[in-house]
Amino acid sequence: MEKLKKIREELGFTMDEMAEKLGMSTSMYDKIEYGYRVPSRNFVSQMKKIFPYIDANIFFENEVHEDKTEE
């Protein structure tokens, strides 16, 4: 999820720091950011609670992860 990555980078957080702020494992956060997992309702709720200025609509846009291992 490129938009989530961009937000994290603009905030100046590492993946570890972002995961900690959201109360989740880095592994789970990583999967959401890279598009392997769909953000849960709880994840979106936490994002809105901690970062109320972030537009939650980014989580409802369709981004398809392309597996580039076959190249």
N, C-alpha and C positions, 0 to 999 in steps of 0.2 A: 504494500500500500504506500505508494510514493508520497502521497500527501501527508500521511502520518510521519513518515521519515523526515520530510521537509519541516514539519512542525517541530519535531523533536530537535532537529539540528538548529532551527531558528531560536529555540529556547536554550540552546547550548548544553543539552543533556546527552549523556551516553545512553545506550540501551539499558545498561544496568541501573542508572539513575532514574530513567523514565519508568522502568518496571517497578522500582522501589516506591516511587511516588504514587503509582497506581495500585500498589499492594498486590503485586503478582510476581511470578517468577520471570527471570530474564528470558528463559526458554520460551515461555508462552508469549511474552511480548514480542520476541523475535519472530515467532510464527505469524503473529498478526501483522507485524510491520512488513514482512516479506510476502504476505498474501497466502500463506499456507493454511491459515485459520481465519474464519469469519469472526469479527469482533462480537462478543456476547453483549447482551443487554446490560449486564453489570459493568463491562468494560466501558461502554459508551456513557453510562451513568457516572462512573468514576471520572472519566475525562471531563464531562460537563461540570462535575462538582469541583474538581481541582483546577481546571482551566475553563472557566465559564465563558470566556471570550472566543473560544474555538467553536467554529460552526460544525455541529454534529452531523450535518448532511454529508460530509465527506465519507462517513461510514455506510452510507446507503447508495453510493455510486458503484457501479459494477466495474471492478478491475479484475482482469483475468491474469493469473500468474502463468507465465510461459516457462516451461521446463527447458532450459538451455543445455542440459547435459547431453542431448543427442547430437549436438553440432559437431 
